[in-house]
Amino acid sequence: MPKLSIIIPCYNEEEVIVESYKHTKSVLGGLSCDSEIIYVNDGSSDRTYDLLNEIALADGQVKVLHFSRNFGHQPAVSAGIHHCDADLAIIMDADLQDPPELIPEILEFREREQANVVYCVRTSRDKESFFKRSSAKSFYRFMNRMSEVEFPLDTGDFRLIDRKIMDQFCRLREHSKYIRGLVSWMGFKQVPFYYERKARFAGETKYPLAKMFKFASTALLYFSKKPLLVAIGLGFLAVIIGIILAVWVALGKIYGFSNAETGWTSIITVVVFFGGVQLLTIGVLGQYIGVLFDEIKGRPEYIIDKKIGF
């Protein structure tokens, strides 16, 4: 039987971590395969550190990685995959929005489909605001239009991956990872599993608007060169407009239908337009240069302060 790891990133989850562990442990107890839980503490500032230590000391099936500080959700998932030696891994959040009770169904579905990846698609998002639902829906569709790789719609990091996917993932060296995009980029056989996403058991979301925006820009910059094409298109449009205006002014002076020399409003409008195009283009280029700068520095994606159970 294959060995199964459950990878759970945690950040300030003291209100839910014990209940989450009980749910997950109960489900794993009913499986016939060897299993373990890998918690990755992403520099929590509450009691998550102590609670995970207590769980790991009481249960030999639990392993814990403590980061030296908060590095982010995606580095935490990466660390879990890097330290996983199982045949199969399921990535899920600690807040019980991804129900552990679905694990047996996901395993059966994967076995039936003989898939390398089972990605979980949300058919509903319980107790989430209209803005959160609509912005998430728009993001996935926008990313599909902008990226060279097609991503599954309405999916998060809740998924099952096999050893083949994990081995290929460990070869990837970029530091700011968009994991669900990278898994899609790898190919192999990937199948959807539909489920209803529950509300958080307790606590608050760890993805406020600012983090969502940063996550979206990382995904866009690492998976698409189309913003550069948009900048080129705007530059080309600005040149065309400039040529048309130049021809209009020249013909107007020849045939007398234009008073361009006194048209300060049109001059200011053109200056603002061209300035905006230039600033937008420079901004897009600056973002890509920033990505290159981060990669060239070669700093580790995360730093582990302590390991328990490994």
N, C-alpha and C positions, 0 to 999 in steps of 0.2 A: 504493500500500500504506500502511496506517496505521502511524504511529510508535508504538513500545512503550517504556514506561519500567518498570523494576523498582525499586520503592521498598523499601529495606531499612533499618529502624532498627537501630542498634547501641549496645550499652552493655556495656563491658568484655568484648569478644569477641576478644581477641588470640589465643586458642587455636584459633579456628575461622574467623576472617575471611578469611585467605588461601585456605584450602581452599574456603570458601563462594564466594569470588570466582571461583576456577578452575572450579567446577561451573557457576556461573551463566554465566560467559563462554563456556564450551564449548557450553552449550545455545543461547545467543544467536547463536553463530557458525553454527549450522545453520538459522537462520530467514532467510526471504527479505525480511523487513521491516526498516526502520531501527529500531535499538534503542539503549537506554542504561541505565545503572544509576545510581540516585540513592541514595547512602549518607547516612544522617543519624546523626551521632555524638552521642549523647545525653549529653554531658559525661563520657565514659569517663575513668577514672583509671588505666588500664593503658596498654599500647602501641597500643591501637586507633587513637588519633589519628595516630601516626606511620605505622602500616601503611596506613591509608586514604590518607594523603598520598602515600605511595610508589606505591600502586596507581593513584591518579588521575594522577600525573605520568607514569606509564608507559603509560596507556591513555586515549586521548581520548574513549572511550565512557563513562567513569566521571566522575560529578559527586559532590561531597561537601559536606555542610553540617555545620559544627561548632557545637554549642550552647555557650553561655558557661558552662553548668553542667548538671547532670542535671535535666531538666524532666519526664521520664517517657516511657513508650512511646507513649501516645496523642498527646501534643504532637509527638513525633518523626514519627509517621505523618502528622499534620496538616501539618507543615512540608514533607514530601515531596510531598504532594498540592498544596499551595500553590505549590510551585516546579516543578511538572511541566507541561510544555507539549505533551505527547504526546497522541495520540488515545486510547490505551489505557494503563492502568497496572495492574501486578500488585503487590500488597502482600504481602511475605513476610518471615519472620524470617531472621536471619543464621546460626542454629545448625543449618541443614540438616534440621530437623524438617519443614519445608515443602519438599519436594524440588523443586529447580529443573528436574529432568528432566520434570516434569509440565507445564511451560509450553507446549510445542507442543500437547499434548492439550487444555489449557484454552483456547488460542486457537482451535483447530479446533471445540471444543464451543461456544464463544461465537459463532463464525461460523455454525455450523449452526443454533443456536437463535435467532440474532439478538437476543441478550440485552444489556441494559445492565450487568448485574452477574452474575458467576459466582462464587458463594460456595462455598468448599470445605468439605465436611462430613467429619469424621473418623469413619471406620468402626471404627478401632482406634487406641489410643494406646500405642505400643511402650515398654516399660520404665518406665512411670509407675506410681507407687504406687496402691494401692487407694483411699487417701484422696483423692489428687489426681483420679482418675477419677470417683469417686462424688460428690465435692464439685462438680466442674465440671458433671456431669450434673444434679445437683440445682439448681445455680445457674440454668442455662438454663431449666429447667422452672419454677422459682419466678419468674423474671423474666417469663415468658410469662403466668403467672397474675396478676402484679401490674401489668403494663404495659398501656397502652391500644393498643400496637402489638405485633403478633405477630412474634417473632424466630425465625429458623431455629435449630433445635436442634443442639448439638454442632459449632458453627462458631467460628472465631477471626477474626483479621483477614486471614488468607490468602484473597485473592479478587482477581478481575479487575473493574475498573470502567472505564467508558468516559468520553469527554469530557463527555457530558451530566451524568453523576453528579459528576464533578470540578468542573464549573462551579457546580452547585447546592451542593456541599459548601463551596466557597469563599465562598458567601453566608452561611453559618452563623456566628454571632458568639459563641456561648457558648464559654467558656474551658475548662471541664472536660468534655472530649468523651468520649462512649462511641461510638466510630466505627462499630462494627458495628451498633449500634442506630440511629444516624443514617442509615446507608445503607439499612437496612430501612424506616425512617420515610419516606424519600423516595419510595418506590414504584418506578415503572417496571417493566420486565421483569427479574426476578431468578430465576435457576435454580441448582439445586444440582449440584455436581460432587463425587463421592464418592472418597475416597482413604484410604490407610493412613498414619497419621502415624508417622514414624520417631522413634527416640530421638535425643537431642542427639549431634552428632558429637564434641564435647568441651566442657569447661567445665560450669558450674552454671547452673541456671535463674535467671532474673532476676525471677521472680515468686514469692517466698516467701509464706508464709501472710499476713503483715501487708499486703503489697502486693495480694494477691488480695482480701483483705477490703476494702481501700480502693477498689479497682477495682469490686467488687460494689456497695458503698454509693453510689459515684458513679453507676453505671448505674441503680440503683434510684431515687435522688433526682431524677435528670434525666429519667427516663422514666415516672414513676408518681406519682400523687397518692393512691394507695390507702393508704399508711401514715397519712395524715391521716384517711382514712375509718376505719381501724382504731382510731385514737386516739378519734375521735368515738364509735365503737361501744363502746369500753371505758368512756368517760365515761357513755354512756347506760345501760350495764349497771350501773355503779356507782350511778347515780341510782335505777334500779329496785330494786337491792338495798337501798339506803338507805330507800326508801319502804316496802318489805316489812318491814324491821326496825322502822321507826317504827310501822307498823300493828300488828305483832306485840307490841311493847312496850306500846302503848296498850291493846289488847284484853287483854293479860296482866294489866295493872294493874286493869282493870275487872272481869274474870272470875276473877282470882286464880290463873291457871295459869303465871304467869311471875314469877321473882325477878330481873328484869333489873337492878335497882339494885345487886345484889351480883355480877353476872356480869362481872368485870373481864377474864376471858379473851376473852369475845365482844367486849368494847369494844376491847381491844388488837388483835384480829383485824381488826375493821372499820377501825380507824385505819390499820393497816399496809396493808390492801387499798386504801383510798381514797388513801393517800399514794403507793403504788406506781403507781396509775392516773394520778395527777397528774404524778408525775415522768416517767413514760413519755410522756405527752402533751406535756409541756414539752420533753422531749428530742427528740421527733420534730419539733416546731415549731422548735426550735433548729437542727436540721440544715438545714431548709429556709431558715431565716433566714440561716444561714451560706452557703448556696449563693447567695442573693440578694446578700449582702455581697461575696462574691468577684466576682460579675458586675458589680456597681455600681462597684467599684474601677476596672474597665476596664484592668487591666494586660495586657500582651501575653501570649499563650499560651506563647511561648518567645522567647528572644533568641539570635540567630545571631552567633557570634564571627567565623566565617570561612567563605567560600565558595570552592570550587575547581571549575573547569570550567564555571561558569555564565557 
